[in-house]
């Protein structure tokens, strides 16, 4: 380092010509580019205005700019063109601190000013970051526009002339997609080995098949089952789609480690567990860490307590305009899509909140014409305050309805598929906490004032509840208390409910149709179209019943059910040893029950039933893991067209019956053709064998067989007998049983 002026010896002969090194001073006082300009942002996408309109635009921008930091009008520089007639469409803004500039980029990027202008906000220092030497060419080269390539039709399977459904089956190392056949074996579409490393999952509308891998998630589809999207998330464990398939959430229990230069993930994703992606661009929108669940982390002995994460942690509104995440005990954060910005820039504070659920379809409340989505939440008793259930309207955050509850142990929220009702299953305890019970609080969302109907004459504890899809009936399963020291679980009861008949389109009070006691059932699986339901016993090695019920039986109705909107009938019963999963196909005509090796290793495979419980196919499969029907998107038919189809159902069904009969005939024809081919082969072989035998006898000098037969024949006119000798030799014997 060069000496300073104070360190120079005055006796030295210094003539001023020696160059002194001031690099240490320059380094100390030099203004670094990123430290000096990181308070600046650049706004692109602004409308081009005249000088007289410039001040008005700047003031309009300041309303948005000052919402995230401190700046003023003289800190907004909006360049004009060379002629000075209009602005260039961008502006530079200086904030008081780099943190405020960063907040502006995060909050304002992608904000719509009007229908034609959406601004892009970036840091000024990004010019140095992305425009360093070597990254941008000196001469401009126009971009090469690739030739148009027609993409695969992702919903091709919907055009099947026979209206068949597809399903995916994962067994061993193979994943296969098949056409379902009502009679006979399924028709294979594609079968690949090592297609996934953990499980497969359909997107909500059936467009994509999701495969899971160590490095991330891949989406497959089209007639050729090619890969369409992939999302890099190392160690991914779970995925969840938005209802419209535009977004996907991935989660890993292990925080990500992102290195600089990663082609997909940025340093913002480092240390995060959740990523929300845009499916169209396959780029991350926002990332989050896993929140610590409240409660103790260690038991009395100091061992760590394993806590189950809530999945999905991010819940989508029915139209995917919002996604929300709950911080248990504190509140709910609602994010607006596709920007993933926090609605109103703050979370909704709900003290003690335990759970929430979005309505599954756009609500149709009485005299409400404005757009809204509803979410239902509940809070436990805290001090002298009762437990509470609330309905909140989004985006206004208005509380539509609340309900106070007392002596609450737990609550579960169950929306009806068309958002007409939400049932809150409330588990209550007595003041002494020695006895428990359950009652149902049913919010009638579409009626004026959202009245609440209480169903409280329920014996024992409700262990399962399920609404009828697109209907207003429901089923619940109750069980007695578990006695300590007794290994056998208590018997269950299945109760069926429906509304009473009333005039007009109103829905009457809910009444009990029937209760079936002394059962072991624990699962309820409704047909996607309603009416039919399977009440079953799953994950039980002692009991594996399947009961098929019809809520609209066309036979005679009991006198006591005359005023009810249901005619309940048990259509059939079946059993499937070790059944672990039950899946209805999208049409509601078939039910698949399966026993997965993931849950036990005995008699794995699947059974296929029709809606009434008739067994169509039974196939044991070694190392069987997963069965899943391919979902279908919403119907494009109007309500009038669907009514017309139901009215002429016999005509349509006749067409499909003819197709089924033709299939059977073609199958029989194939059997006959195969037998004829085998007969022709045998006759040809017999002819060749006889010729070879004749040639062999001639070579040995033996007479022809026909000459020997003639020698044995004596003229009957001389009173002699005709003697004929026959030789038989069985070459091969095959027995076939034909049903």
C-alpha positions in Angstrom: 0.0 0.0 0.0 1.4 3.5 -0.9 2.3 5.7 2.1 -0.1 8.5 3.0 1.0 12.2 3.0 1.7 12.0 6.8 4.0 9.0 6.3 6.2 10.7 3.7 9.7 11.6 5.0 10.3 15.4 4.5 13.9 14.8 3.7 13.1 12.5 0.8 13.7 14.1 -2.6 10.1 14.3 -3.7 9.6 16.1 -7.0 5.9 15.3 -7.5 6.5 13.2 -10.5 6.1 9.8 -8.7 2.6 8.5 -9.1 0.9 7.9 -5.7 -1.5 4.9 -5.3 -4.8 6.2 -4.1 -6.6 2.9 -4.6 -7.3 2.4 -0.8 -9.0 5.8 -0.7 -11.0 5.1 -3.9 -12.1 1.8 -2.5 -13.2 3.4 0.8 -15.2 6.2 -0.8 -16.3 4.7 -4.1 -20.0 4.6 -4.6 -20.9 1.0 -5.4 -23.5 0.6 -8.2 -25.7 -1.9 -6.4 -25.6 0.0 -3.1 -26.2 3.4 -4.7 -29.0 2.4 -7.1 -30.8 -0.3 -5.2 -33.4 2.3 -4.0 -34.5 2.8 -7.7 -37.1 0.8 -9.5 -38.1 0.8 -13.2 -41.8 0.8 -14.2 -42.6 -0.5 -17.7 -45.9 -0.8 -19.6 -47.1 2.7 -18.8 -49.4 4.5 -21.3 -47.7 7.0 -23.5 -49.0 10.5 -22.6 -48.5 14.0 -23.7 -46.7 16.6 -21.4 -50.1 18.0 -20.3 -51.2 14.5 -19.2 -47.9 13.5 -17.6 -48.5 15.1 -14.2 -51.9 13.5 -13.9 -50.4 10.0 -14.7 -47.6 10.6 -12.1 -50.1 11.4 -9.4 -52.1 8.4 -10.3 -49.0 6.2 -10.0 -48.1 7.7 -6.7 -51.2 6.3 -5.1 -49.9 2.8 -5.8 -46.3 3.6 -5.2 -46.8 5.1 -1.8 -48.9 2.1 -0.6 -45.7 0.1 -0.3 -43.1 2.7 0.6 -42.2 6.4 0.8 -41.5 8.4 -2.3 -42.7 11.7 -3.7 -43.5 13.4 -7.1 -40.0 14.7 -7.7 -38.6 11.2 -7.3 -40.6 10.0 -10.3 -38.7 10.5 -13.6 -40.8 9.8 -16.7 -38.7 10.3 -19.9 -40.2 11.9 -23.0 -39.3 11.1 -26.6 -36.8 13.2 -28.6 -39.6 15.4 -30.0 -41.0 15.9 -26.5 -44.5 15.2 -27.7 -45.2 12.1 -25.6 -43.7 9.9 -22.9 -41.7 6.7 -23.7 -43.9 4.4 -21.7 -41.7 3.8 -18.7 -40.5 5.6 -15.5 -37.8 5.6 -12.9 -38.8 5.9 -9.2 -36.6 6.4 -6.1 -37.6 5.2 -2.7 -36.1 6.0 0.7 -34.6 2.6 1.3 -33.7 -0.6 -0.7 -36.3 -2.6 1.4 -39.1 -0.3 0.2 -37.9 -0.7 -3.4 -37.9 -4.5 -3.0 -41.4 -4.4 -1.5 -42.6 -2.3 -4.5 -41.3 -4.9 -7.0 -42.9 -7.7 -5.1 -46.3 -6.0 -4.6 -46.7 -4.0 -7.8 -45.2 -6.2 -10.5 -48.1 -7.3 -12.8 -50.6 -4.8 -11.5 -53.3 -3.8 -14.0 -53.7 0.0 -14.4 -56.6 -0.4 -16.7 -57.9 -2.9 -19.3 -55.1 -2.2 -21.7 -52.1 -1.5 -19.5 -50.4 -3.8 -17.0 -47.2 -2.6 -15.5 -44.0 -4.5 -15.0 -41.9 -3.4 -12.0 -38.2 -4.3 -11.7 -35.1 -3.2 -9.8 -32.8 -0.8 -11.6 -29.8 -2.9 -10.5 -31.3 -5.8 -12.5 -29.7 -4.1 -15.5 -26.3 -4.9 -14.1 -27.4 -8.4 -12.9 -28.9 -9.5 -16.2 -27.1 -7.2 -18.7 -23.5 -7.9 -17.8 -21.0 -8.2 -20.7 -21.5 -11.4 -22.6 -25.1 -11.9 -21.7 -26.5 -9.4 -24.2 -25.2 -9.3 -27.8 -23.9 -6.0 -29.2 -25.9 -6.3 -32.4 -29.7 -6.8 -32.4 -30.8 -10.1 -33.9 -34.5 -10.5 -34.4 -35.9 -13.5 -32.5 -36.4 -16.7 -34.5 -40.1 -17.6 -34.5 -40.5 -21.4 -34.5 -42.8 -23.0 -37.0 -46.2 -23.8 -35.8 -46.5 -27.3 -34.4 -49.9 -28.8 -33.7 -50.1 -30.2 -30.2 -51.8 -33.4 -29.1 -55.4 -33.2 -28.2 -55.3 -33.6 -24.4 -58.9 -34.6 -24.0 -59.0 -37.2 -26.9 -60.4 -39.9 -24.7 -63.7 -38.1 -24.3 -64.5 -38.9 -28.0 -64.7 -42.6 -27.5 -67.7 -43.8 -29.6 -68.8 -46.2 -26.9 -68.6 -43.7 -24.0 -66.1 -45.8 -22.1 -64.1 -44.6 -19.1 -60.4 -45.1 -18.5 -58.6 -46.0 -15.3 -54.9 -46.2 -14.3 -53.6 -49.3 -12.5 -50.2 -49.4 -10.7 -48.9 -52.8 -9.9 -45.3 -53.9 -9.3 -43.1 -51.6 -11.2 -45.6 -51.1 -14.0 -48.2 -48.3 -14.5 -50.9 -49.0 -17.1 -53.9 -47.1 -18.4 -56.9 -49.2 -19.6 -60.3 -48.8 -21.2 -63.0 -50.3 -19.0 -65.1 -53.0 -20.5 -68.5 -54.0 -18.9 -67.9 -57.5 -20.2 -64.5 -59.1 -20.6 -61.0 -58.0 -19.8 -60.1 -54.3 -19.9 -58.4 -53.0 -23.1 -54.9 -51.8 -22.5 -54.0 -48.3 -23.7 -50.5 -47.9 -22.5 -48.2 -49.8 -20.0 -44.8 -48.5 -18.9 -42.3 -49.8 -16.4 -40.9 -47.4 -13.7 -43.3 -44.6 -14.9 -43.3 -43.3 -11.3 -41.3 -43.7 -8.1 -44.1 -43.4 -5.5 -47.7 -43.0 -6.9 -49.7 -41.6 -9.8 -52.5 -39.1 -9.6 -55.0 -37.7 -12.2 -55.6 -34.0 -12.5 -59.2 -32.9 -11.4 -60.5 -32.9 -15.0 -58.5 -35.9 -16.2 -56.3 -33.9 -18.6 -53.0 -35.0 -17.1 -51.6 -38.1 -15.3 -49.1 -37.1 -12.6 -46.0 -39.1 -11.9 -43.7 -38.5 -8.9 -39.9 -38.6 -9.0 -37.0 -37.7 -6.8 -36.3 -34.5 -8.8 -39.9 -33.4 -9.2 -43.3 -33.9 -10.8 -44.2 -34.7 -14.4 -47.5 -34.4 -16.3 -48.4 -36.8 -19.1 -51.2 -36.9 -21.6 -52.5 -37.0 -25.1 -53.0 -40.1 -27.4 -49.2 -40.8 -27.3 -48.9 -40.3 -23.5 -46.0 -37.9 -24.0 -44.6 -35.7 -21.2 -46.2 -32.2 -21.4 -45.0 -30.5 -18.2 -42.4 -31.0 -15.5 -41.8 -29.2 -12.2 -38.5 -29.3 -10.5 -39.0 -29.8 -6.8 -36.3 -32.2 -5.3 -37.7 -34.6 -2.8 -41.3 -33.9 -3.6 -43.8 -35.9 -1.6 -47.3 -34.6 -2.4 -49.1 -32.6 -5.1 -52.5 -30.9 -5.3 -54.2 -29.3 -8.3 -56.4 -26.3 -8.5 -60.0 -27.2 -9.6 -59.4 -25.7 -13.1 -56.0 -27.4 -13.5 -54.2 -24.0 -14.0 -52.1 -24.3 -10.9 -50.4 -27.0 -8.9 -49.0 -27.2 -5.3 -46.0 -29.4 -4.6 -44.7 -30.2 -1.1 -41.6 -31.8 0.3 -41.0 -32.6 4.0 -37.3 -31.6 3.4 -36.6 -27.8 2.8 -35.1 -27.2 -0.6 -31.5 -26.3 -1.2 -31.3 -24.0 -4.3 -27.9 -23.1 -5.7 -27.3 -20.0 -7.7 -27.7 -20.6 -11.4 -30.6 -23.0 -11.1 -32.5 -22.9 -14.4 -35.9 -23.0 -12.8 -35.8 -22.2 -9.1 -34.5 -18.9 -7.7 -32.8 -18.2 -4.4 -36.2 -17.2 -3.0 -37.2 -20.9 -3.0 -34.2 -21.8 -0.9 -35.3 -23.3 2.4 -39.0 -23.6 1.4 -41.2 -26.7 1.4 -44.2 -25.6 -0.7 -44.2 -24.3 -4.2 -47.2 -23.1 -6.1 -46.7 -23.4 -9.9 -48.4 -22.0 -13.0 -49.1 -25.2 -15.1 -49.1 -23.3 -18.5 -45.6 -21.9 -18.0 -44.2 -24.5 -15.6 -42.7 -21.7 -13.5 -43.1 -21.2 -9.8 -45.4 -18.3 -8.6 -44.6 -18.3 -4.9 -43.0 -20.6 -2.3 -43.7 -21.1 1.4 -42.2 -22.9 4.4 -44.1 -25.5 6.5 -45.7 -23.9 9.5 -45.0 -25.5 12.9 -48.2 -27.0 14.3 -49.1 -25.8 17.8 -48.8 -28.0 20.8 -45.9 -29.8 22.6 -43.0 -31.1 20.5 -41.9 -33.7 23.0 -43.6 -36.3 25.2 -43.1 -36.7 28.9 -40.1 -38.9 28.3 -38.4 -36.4 26.0 -39.1 -38.2 22.7 -40.1 -36.1 19.7 -43.9 -36.1 18.9 -44.7 -36.8 15.2 -47.4 -34.4 14.0 -49.4 -35.0 10.9 -49.4 -32.1 8.4 -52.7 -30.8 7.1 -53.1 -31.7 3.5 -53.9 -29.9 1.4 -52.3 -27.0 3.3 -53.4 -24.6 0.6 -57.1 -24.8 -0.2 -58.6 -23.5 -3.5 -61.8 -21.6 -4.0 -64.2 -23.3 -6.5 -63.2 -21.0 -9.4 -59.4 -21.0 -8.4 -59.4 -17.2 -8.1 -58.2 -17.6 -4.5 -56.1 -20.0 -2.5 -56.0 -19.8 1.3 -53.8 -21.1 4.0 -54.6 -21.3 7.7 -52.2 -20.5 10.6 -53.9 -22.6 13.3 -55.1 -20.5 16.2 -54.3 -17.2 14.5 -56.0 -16.6 11.1 -56.4 -17.4 7.4 -54.3 -15.9 4.6 -56.1 -15.5 1.3 -54.0 -15.1 -1.8 -55.3 -13.8 -5.2 -54.4 -15.7 -8.3 -52.5 -15.7 -10.6 -50.2 -13.1 -8.9 -50.4 -14.9 -5.5 -50.5 -11.5 -3.7 -52.0 -11.5 -0.2 -55.5 -10.1 -0.4 -55.7 -6.6 1.0 -52.0 -7.1 2.0 -53.0 -8.7 5.3 -54.2 -12.0 6.7 -57.7 -12.4 8.1 -57.3 -12.6 11.9 -59.6 -15.2 13.5 -58.5 -16.0 17.0 -58.3 -19.7 17.8 -59.3 -20.9 14.2 -59.0 -24.7 14.0 -60.2 -25.5 10.4 -61.8 -23.9 7.4 -63.3 -25.1 4.0 -64.2 -23.2 0.8 -67.6 -23.8 -0.7 -67.1 -26.3 -3.6 -69.3 -24.4 -6.1 -70.3 -20.8 -6.7 -72.8 -19.9 -3.9 -76.3 -18.7 -4.9 -77.5 -16.9 -1.8 -80.9 -15.2 -1.7 -80.9 -11.7 -3.3 -77.1 -11.7 -3.7 -76.0 -10.6 -7.2 -72.4 -9.6 -6.6 -69.6 -12.1 -7.1 -68.5 -13.9 -4.0 -67.0 -17.1 -2.6 -67.8 -18.5 0.8 -65.6 -20.1 3.4 -66.7 -21.8 6.6 -64.5 -21.9 9.7 -64.8 -22.8 13.4 -63.1 -21.8 16.6 -63.1 -23.7 19.9 -64.2 -22.5 23.3 -61.7 -20.0 24.8 -62.2 -19.0 28.4 -65.8 -17.8 28.8 -66.3 -17.4 25.0 -68.3 -20.2 23.3 -67.1 -22.2 20.3 -68.2 -20.5 17.0 -68.9 -21.5 13.4 -68.8 -18.7 10.9 -69.5 -18.2 7.2 -67.4 -15.5 5.6 -67.9 -13.9 2.1 -64.8 -13.3 0.0 -63.5 -10.8 -1.1 -65.5 -8.5 1.1 -64.7 -10.5 4.3 -68.2 -9.9 5.5 -69.5 -12.4 8.1 -72.6 -13.9 6.6 -73.7 -16.1 9.5 -72.3 -17.2 12.9 -73.4 -19.9 15.3 -72.3 -20.2 18.9 -71.7 -23.7 20.3 -71.1 -25.0 23.8 -69.3 -28.0 25.3 -67.5 -28.7 22.0 -64.8 -31.4 21.8 -64.3 -31.2 18.0 -66.0 -30.2 14.8 -65.9 -31.2 11.2 -67.1 -29.1 8.2 -69.0 -30.8 5.3 -70.1 -28.8 2.3 -72.7 -30.1 -0.1 -71.4 -30.3 -3.6 -73.5 -27.5 -5.0 -72.9 -25.2 -1.9 -76.6 -25.4 -1.0 -75.8 -26.6 2.6 -72.9 -26.9 4.9 -73.1 -29.4 7.7 -71.0 -28.9 10.9 -70.6 -32.2 12.7 -70.2 -31.2 16.3 -68.8 -33.6 18.9 -70.0 -32.5 22.3 -69.2 -33.6 25.9 -71.1 -33.2 29.1 -70.0 -30.7 31.7 -68.3 -33.5 33.6 -66.7 -34.7 30.3 -67.6 -38.3 31.1 -70.1 -38.7 28.2 -70.0 -37.6 24.6 -72.5 -37.1 21.8 -72.9 -35.6 18.3 -75.3 -33.3 16.7 -75.5 -31.8 13.2 -75.7 -28.1 12.6 -76.9 -27.7 9.0 -76.6 -24.2 7.4 -79.1 -23.6 4.6 -77.0 -21.3 2.5 -79.5 -20.5 -0.2 -82.3 -19.5 2.0 -82.9 -16.0 3.3 -80.8 -15.2 6.4 -79.0 -18.6 6.2 -81.1 -20.5 8.8 -79.6 -23.3 10.7 -81.3 -26.7 11.2 -80.2 -28.9 14.1 -80.3 -32.7 14.0 -79.6 -33.7 17.6 -81.5 -37.0 18.1 -78.3 -39.0 17.2 -77.3 -41.8 19.5 -73.6 -42.4 20.1 -70.8 -40.7 18.2 -70.8 -40.0 14.4 -67.7 -41.5 12.8 -68.5 -40.7 9.2 -70.8 -38.3 7.3 -71.4 -37.8 3.6 -73.7 -35.7 1.5 -75.3 -37.0 -1.7 -73.5 -35.4 -4.7 -75.8 -32.9 -6.5 -78.5 -33.9 -4.0 -79.9 -33.1 -0.5 -79.8 -36.5 1.1 -77.0 -37.7 3.5 -75.8 -40.7 5.4 -74.0 -41.0 8.7 -72.4 -43.9 10.6 -72.4 -43.9 14.4 -70.4 -46.0 16.9 -70.5 -46.5 20.6 -67.6 -45.6 22.9 -64.5 -47.8 22.8 -64.2 -49.8 26.0 -60.7 -49.9 27.4 -59.2 -53.4 27.4 -61.5 -54.7 24.7 -59.8 -55.4 21.4 -63.0 -55.8 19.4 -64.3 -52.4 18.1 -67.9 -51.6 18.9 -70.7 -52.3 16.3 -71.7 -49.4 14.1 -75.1 -48.2 12.9 -75.9 -46.7 9.5 -78.5 -43.9 9.3 -80.1 -42.6 6.1 -81.6 -39.1 6.0 -83.6 -37.1 3.4 -85.8 -33.9 3.4 -89.5 -33.9 3.7 -91.7 -33.1 0.7 -92.8 -29.5 0.6 -94.5 -27.3 -2.1 -92.4 -25.6 -4.7 -88.6 -25.8 -5.0 -88.0 -25.5 -1.2 -86.2 -28.2 0.8 -88.1 -29.5 3.8 -86.7 -30.5 7.2 -84.3 -33.4 7.3 -85.9 -36.7 8.6 -84.5 -40.1 9.4 -85.5 -42.7 6.8 -84.0 -45.8 8.4 -81.2 -47.0 10.7 -79.4 -50.3 10.2 -77.9 -51.6 13.4 -75.2 -54.1 14.3 -73.0 -53.4 11.4 -69.2 -53.0 11.0 -69.4 -50.4 8.3 -67.1 -47.4 8.5 -67.0 -46.0 4.9 -69.5 -44.2 2.7 -69.0 -43.9 -1.1 -71.7 -42.1 -3.1 -72.0 -42.4 -6.9 -70.8 -39.1 -8.6 -74.3 -38.8 -10.0 -76.0 -39.3 -6.7 -78.9 -41.8 -6.0 -76.7 -44.9 -5.5 -74.3 -45.4 -2.6 -71.9 -48.1 -1.3 -71.7 -48.4 2.5 -68.7 -50.6 3.2 -66.2 -51.8 5.8 -62.6 -51.0 4.7 -59.2 -51.6 6.3 -60.6 -54.4 8.5 -59.3 -58.0 8.3 -62.3 -59.4 10.2 -65.1 -57.7 8.2 -65.3 -56.6 4.6 -68.9 -56.0 3.7 -70.2 -54.0 0.7 -73.8 -52.9 0.8 -75.3 -51.3 -2.4 -78.2 -48.9 -1.7 -80.7 -47.1 -4.0 -82.3 -43.9 -2.7 -84.9 -43.7 -5.5 -86.1 -47.3 -5.8 -88.9 -47.5 -8.4 -90.8 -50.2 -6.5 -93.6 -49.7 -4.0 -93.1 -47.1 -1.2 -93.8 -47.8 2.5 -96.6 -45.8 4.0 -94.3 -44.2 6.5 -92.1 -42.8 3.6 -94.9 -41.2 1.6 -93.9 -37.7 2.7 -90.2 -38.2 2.2 -88.1 -37.4 -0.9 -86.5 -40.9 -1.0 -87.5 -44.6 -1.4 -84.6 -46.5 0.1 -83.8 -50.1 -1.1 -80.9 -52.4 -0.5 -80.0 -53.7 -4.0 -77.3 -56.1 -3.2 -74.5 -57.1 -0.9 -71.0 -58.4 -1.6 -67.7 -58.9 0.2 -64.1 -58.3 -0.8 -61.5 -59.6 1.6 -59.0 -57.0 2.8 -60.6 -54.2 0.7 -58.7 -50.9 1.3 -60.1 -48.6 -1.4 -63.4 -48.0 -3.2 -63.8 -45.9 -6.4 -66.8 -45.0 -8.5 -66.3 -44.3 -12.2 -67.3 -40.8 -13.4 -70.5 -42.1 -15.0 -71.7 -43.8 -11.8 -72.2 -47.1 -13.5 -69.3 -49.1 -12.1 -67.5 -49.4 -8.8 -64.0 -50.7 -8.3 -62.9 -52.1 -4.9 -59.2 -52.8 -4.4 -56.8 -54.3 -1.9 -53.5 -52.4 -2.0 -50.1 -53.9 -1.1 -49.3 -50.5 0.5 -51.8 -51.4 3.3 -51.5 -55.2 3.6 -49.9 -58.0 1.6 -52.8 -60.5 1.4 -54.9 -61.3 -1.6 -54.1 -58.0 -3.4 -56.0 -57.1 -6.5 -59.4 -55.6 -7.5 -63.1 -56.4 -8.0 -65.3 -54.6 -10.5 -69.1 -54.3 -9.8 -71.9 -52.5 -11.5 -74.0 -49.9 -9.6 -76.3 -52.5 -8.1 -73.6 -54.8 -6.7 -73.3 -57.4 -9.4 -69.7 -58.7 -9.7 -68.4 -58.2 -13.2 -64.8 -59.0 -12.9 -62.4 -60.3 -10.2 -58.7 -60.1 -10.7 -56.0 -61.0 -8.1 -52.8 -59.2 -9.0 -49.4 -59.6 -7.2 -47.9 -56.4 -5.8 -51.1 -54.5 -6.7 -50.7 -50.9 -5.4 -53.2 -48.4 -6.9 -56.4 -48.1 -8.9 -57.8 -44.7 -10.0 -60.6 -43.8 -12.5 -59.8 -41.0 -14.9 -62.0 -38.0 -14.0 -64.1 -36.2 -16.6 -64.6 -32.4 -17.0 -68.0 -30.8 -16.5 -70.7 -31.7 -18.9 -71.3 -29.2 -21.8 -75.0 -30.1 -22.1 -77.5 -27.6 -20.8 -80.1 -28.6 -18.2 -82.8 -28.8 -20.9 -80.6 -31.1 -23.0 -79.9 -33.3 -20.0 -83.7 -33.5 -19.3 -84.2 -34.5 -22.9 -81.6 -37.3 -22.5 -83.3 -38.6 -19.4 -86.7 -38.5 -21.1 -85.4 -40.6 -24.1 -83.1 -42.8 -22.0 -84.7 -46.0 -23.3 -83.8 -45.0 -26.9 -80.2 -44.2 -26.0 -79.8 -47.3 -23.8 -81.0 -49.4 -26.7 -78.2 -48.1 -28.8 -75.6 -49.1 -26.2 -77.3 -52.5 -25.7 -76.9 -53.2 -29.4 -73.2 -52.2 -29.2 -72.8 -54.6 -26.2 -74.6 -57.4 -28.0 -72.4 -56.8 -31.1 -69.4 -57.1 -28.9 -70.6 -60.4 -27.5 -71.4 -61.7 -31.0 -68.0 -60.6 -32.3 -66.4 -62.4 -29.3 -68.4 -65.6 -30.1 -67.4 -65.3 -33.7 -63.8 -65.0 -32.8 -64.1 -68.2 -30.7 -65.7 -70.1 -33.7 -63.1 -68.7 -36.1 -60.3 -69.9 -33.8 -61.8 -73.4 -33.5 -62.2 -73.6 -37.3 -58.6 -72.6 -37.8 -57.4 -75.3 -35.3 -59.6 -77.9 -37.2 -58.1 -76.9 -40.5 -54.6 -77.2 -39.1 -55.4 -80.6 -37.7 -56.8 -81.9 -41.0 -53.8 -80.5 -42.9 -51.4 -82.2 -40.4 -53.4 -85.5 -40.8 -53.1 -85.4 -44.6 -49.4 -84.7 -44.4 -48.9 -87.6 -41.9 -50.8 -90.1 -44.1 -48.7 -89.1 -47.1 -45.5 -89.5 -45.1 -46.6 -92.9 -43.8 -47.4 -94.1 -47.3 -44.0 -93.0 -48.6 -42.3 -94.8 -45.7 -44.1 -98.1 -46.4 -43.2 -97.9 -50.0 -39.6 -97.5 -49.2 -39.7 -100.6 -46.9 -41.4 -102.6 -49.7 -44.7 -103.0 -47.7 -48.0 -103.0 -49.5 -50.3 -100.1 -49.5 -52.8 -100.1 -46.6 -55.7 -100.0 -49.1 -54.4 -103.2 -50.7 -54.4 -105.0 -47.3 -57.9 -103.9 -46.7 -59.0 -105.3 -50.1 -57.4 -108.7 -49.2 -59.5 -109.0 -46.1 -62.7 -108.6 -48.1 -64.2 -111.9 -49.3 -67.1 -112.0 -51.8 -70.4 -112.2 -49.8 -71.9 -114.2 -52.7 -69.9 -117.3 -51.6 -71.4 -117.1 -48.2 -68.4 -115.6 -46.5 -68.3 -112.7 -44.1 -66.7 -109.3 -44.7 -63.9 -108.7 -42.2 -62.6 -105.2 -41.7 -59.8 -104.3 -39.3 -59.4 -100.7 -38.0 -56.3 -99.3 -36.3 -56.5 -96.2 -34.0 -53.6 -94.3 -32.5 -54.1 -91.3 -30.2 -51.4 -88.8 -30.9 -52.6 -85.9 -28.6 -55.6 -85.3 -26.4 -56.8 -81.9 -25.3 -59.8 -81.1 -23.2 -61.5 -77.7 -23.2 -64.5 -76.6 -21.0 -66.8 -74.3 -22.9 -69.3 -72.3 -20.8 
